[in-house]
Amino acid sequence: MTLEELLATGSLYILLEEKLAIKPLEATEIISARLPSPLERQLLELTADDVVLSCTRVTLSVERKPMEYVEMVYPASRYSYKARITKDSFSV
C-alpha cells in the first residue's frame, strides 16, 4: 500500500479490503486519563498540568485476527466521546 493509494481511497479500511481482502469485524478501545509526556506537551502545545486522554484500540478482522493496533493521545479539553448503545450491546 502506498500513501497515494490511501489518499485516493480516503479510508484505510477500504484499502485493506480492496488490496488484502481484510475486513474489520469489531474493535476494543480503552480510554484513560493521564498527564502528558514532555514530547506530548510539546507536540500538542500543552502545559504540564493539562490532562490527556490515552486511547488504545485493537481491531479484529472477520477471521477474528488482530488487523490494527492504534495508540492515540488527545488533549482532554479538545476531545468529546460519543457512543451509540443498542439493545444488542446489552447481550454481550
C-alpha positions as CSV (number, residue, x, y, z in Angstrom):
1,M,0.0,0.0,0.0
2,T,1.2,3.5,-0.8
3,L,0.3,6.9,0.6
4,E,-1.2,7.8,-2.8
5,E,-3.5,4.7,-2.6
6,L,-4.6,5.7,0.9
7,L,-5.3,9.3,-0.2
8,A,-7.2,8.1,-3.3
9,T,-9.5,5.8,-1.3
10,G,-9.7,8.0,1.7
11,S,-10.0,5.0,4.0
12,L,-7.5,2.6,5.4
13,Y,-10.3,0.0,5.9
14,I,-11.4,0.3,2.3
15,L,-7.8,-0.1,1.1
16,L,-7.2,-3.1,3.3
17,E,-10.4,-4.8,2.0
18,E,-9.6,-4.0,-1.7
19,K,-5.9,-4.9,-1.6
20,L,-5.7,-7.6,1.0
21,A,-9.3,-8.9,1.5
22,I,-9.1,-7.9,5.2
23,K,-12.4,-6.8,6.6
24,P,-12.9,-5.4,10.1
25,L,-15.3,-7.1,12.4
26,E,-15.0,-5.4,15.8
27,A,-12.7,-3.3,17.9
28,T,-12.0,-2.9,21.6
29,E,-10.9,0.5,22.7
30,I,-9.6,1.5,26.1
31,I,-9.5,5.2,27.1
32,S,-7.8,6.5,30.2
33,A,-6.8,9.9,31.6
34,R,-3.2,10.9,32.4
35,L,-0.7,13.7,32.4
36,P,1.1,14.3,29.1
37,S,4.7,13.3,28.5
38,P,7.2,16.1,27.7
39,L,7.1,15.2,24.0
40,E,3.2,15.2,24.0
41,R,3.2,18.6,25.8
42,Q,5.4,20.0,23.0
43,L,3.6,18.5,20.1
44,L,0.1,19.2,21.4
45,E,1.1,22.6,22.9
46,L,0.0,21.7,26.4
47,T,1.2,22.7,29.9
48,A,2.4,20.1,32.4
49,D,-0.9,20.4,34.2
50,D,-3.1,19.7,31.2
51,V,-4.8,16.3,31.1
52,V,-4.7,14.0,28.0
53,L,-6.8,11.0,27.2
54,S,-4.8,8.0,26.1
55,C,-6.6,5.6,23.8
56,T,-5.6,2.2,22.7
57,R,-7.6,0.2,20.1
58,V,-7.3,-3.3,18.8
59,T,-9.4,-4.1,15.7
60,L,-10.2,-7.7,14.8
61,S,-10.9,-9.0,11.3
62,V,-13.8,-11.1,10.3
63,E,-11.4,-14.1,10.9
64,R,-11.1,-12.8,14.5
65,K,-7.4,-12.0,13.9
66,P,-5.9,-8.6,15.0
67,M,-5.6,-6.4,12.0
68,E,-5.0,-3.0,13.6
69,Y,-3.4,-1.7,16.8
70,V,-3.6,2.0,17.5
71,E,-2.3,4.3,20.3
72,M,-3.8,7.8,20.4
73,V,-3.4,10.7,22.7
74,Y,-5.9,13.6,22.8
75,P,-5.9,16.7,24.9
76,A,-8.9,16.2,27.2
77,S,-10.1,19.8,26.7
78,R,-10.3,19.3,22.9
79,Y,-12.0,15.8,22.9
80,S,-15.5,14.6,23.2
81,Y,-16.7,11.0,23.1
82,K,-19.9,9.7,21.7
83,A,-21.1,6.1,21.8
84,R,-24.2,4.5,20.3
85,I,-25.5,1.8,22.5
86,T,-28.1,-0.6,21.0
87,K,-30.1,-3.4,22.5
88,D,-27.6,-5.9,21.0
89,S,-24.9,-4.3,23.1
90,F,-26.5,-5.5,26.3
91,S,-26.4,-9.2,25.3
92,V,-22.5,-9.3,25.4
